[in-house]
Structures are given as structure tokens and as C-alpha cells.
């Protein structure tokens, strides 16, 4: 390794090269690859999916996939996963040499952080959301909520440094778990230039889904869960169709609300204008994204919102709620339209953009320009300078 290179152990229960669930997979994969590109030796410990090998080196990152007993109890699953990851970590250390620090992502890795902290390793924990936030900013009254929240609290306690992906999430962590300010930093997620942009015929893509080539398309990408607000967008649709009746809405993603959303669309008699695609491949996602006119992000709680950067890379107009990272990153009427997380407000934002075709293009272009200052390379440099190196200096 180079003199200033660090050997970093990263722990995540998902990645683009293992099991993929949500935005965390892209965030962890892109960060680790950017850290490796910047000259560090990065080892990612994650879960194994079907037909995958236990080890690969991908884009400079050593990917170690762990297999362990599966259970429907999420807390037990997380514990078994962490035990497997830590055991693998020690084997890897025997082969490659001592790690400089370990970096976990979200509460599911806290047991690993606990074990390795006790063995003297410097620990960093990144929060991408909280259990409170994942429930749309409300407190749950079931045992798992309390147990997971307890893990989140302990993660903030046991880690040497904690990072949050937005100032809003930092405030949420301080409020919920009393994490002291001296150990809590804001390091936003990054984006990628050119990864989501694609030259194509939008009309041809729209026709695949039975949509008129000239009809405007509003796209939702995300989990079909309360936090992400897909029901808010569904309830906004009648107000949009009252303004322009040829608008179509595409929903990409899966989740527990899917059936209820379909029933709600039927109840509101808007089913002919709504298309639920479920989970799609990366190629299909890029096609639909680049064929769409507006990306709508109607979240009730959004610590960051990587979909925003994906939309900007594709130079798409964004209508997003004024919550969390969306509120921090969107410059209203410049690179997006900020609305309240209510159907009437979301509809107003969509209608505002649809009624201004040149404005649609300008919002997308401005978003792409802002994205250039927020790449994963920049984020990786901040982690090494402001978190890793600073922490190791403190512990000398």
C-alpha cells in the first residue's frame, strides 16, 4: 500500500455486488469503489446471494460475501450476520494484514462494531436512516421498533465517529439518541456523472407500456412503503389529470404497500393512467428514467434520497417534498420544485412543471450541473480527510 493508504474494513448487509434491497446498496458500493480508486485498500464484508462466490475483487474492492443461518427474525438475522462477518474479518486480516479501521453502515452492523471496538479497532458508523424515519417520522408501538431503535442508540454510543448523510438526519440522531456533536459529522451521499443518462427514443419506450409517445410521464422510483409516500402521489393523480388528462404515472419498486396502492388507484378511477412495474433491471430502469419527463419524490421522511441524483444525472425535472436531504439539496425553482408531503401540493408541483415545457428541460440541466460538485470521488476524499485520518490522529 502507499504510505498514506488505509486498509479499511466496511460492513454492510447489502451492496450492488451481493444482496440488493434499496438505496444503501448503491451508496455502499459507490463509496467503497471511490475509496479504492483514491488509493486505499478496501474490504467489503456483506451477505451472499444465490450463485455468488465468497470472494471477488470488483472495481478495486475486495468483496467478501458471508453465509450464515437465515431467519425471519430481523434482529437474530443481523446478529448471525455480524458474527459471520467478524469471523471472516479476522481470516482476511491474517491474509492481508492489520486493518486501520472499520466502517459499518446502519444498525444491522452494530453487533460487529461492538465486537471490533472491544478488540481495539477504531470504529465509524454511518446512519442512512433511523427506524423512526423509516416509519415516516412516527414512533412505532411494536417490539421490533424498540429493539431496532435500541441498536441504533447503542451504535452511536459504541462508535468512535458517527456520520449522517444529511444535516436533517444529524439533527434526528441528536434528538433521538443524544449522540454528542463532537463525534457526529455530516457526509452527504454522492452521485455519478453519466451512469444514468442514456440516449434513446422516449416515445418508443413509452409505447412499450401502452403510453402515447407524446404523453407526459411522471416517474416514482423507490420502496412501496409509507416513508416513501407513494400513496401521496397516487392521491395527487386526480388533481393532475384534472389539469391535463393524458399524463401517465409509472411506479418502479416493490414493497408492502403495492396491493393497497393498486386498490387505491382503482378506487380513484385512475387505473388507466397508472403503471406498476415492480422491480426492474438496471437497464429497464435507465430506459424508463430517460423516457420520463418528471421524477416525483413524495417522501414523508427522506434522510438523503439518492433518486434525486439519479434524476439529475439523466437531466430530469424533479418534484420533491421539502423533507430531509431533499429539502437541503434541491434549490427551489432552479434544479427542482419543492412541495409539501400532501397530495394537493404534490399535484401543484407536477402541474407547474408540466405546464412549462422549457422549464422542464432547464430544471434537469441545472440539476446535472449541481451534481458535478457532489460525486462519489468528492465524498470519498471527505471521508478519508475529515473522518478516517482525523479519527486515527485523535487515537494516536
Secondary structure, DSSP 4 states (H G I P E B T S, - for coil): --TT--EEEEE-S--TTS---SHHHHHHHHHHHHHHHTT-EEEEEEE--TT--SEEEETTEEEEEE-----S-HHHHHHHHHHHHHHHHHHHHHHH---SEEEEESGGGHHHHHHHHHTT-EEEEEES--HHHHTTS----SHHHHHHHHHHHHHHHH-SEEEESSHHHHHHHHHHH---GGGEEE----B-SSSS-----HHHHHHHTT--TTS-EEEEES-SSGGGTHHHHHHHHHHHHTT-TT-EEEEE---TTHHHHHHHHHHTT-GGGEEEEES--HHHHHHHHHH-SEEEE--SS-S--HHHHHHHHTT-EEEEESSHHHHHH--BTTTBEEE-SSHHHHHHHHHHHHT-HHHHHHHHHHHHHHHTTSBHHHHHHHIIIIIIHHHHHHH-
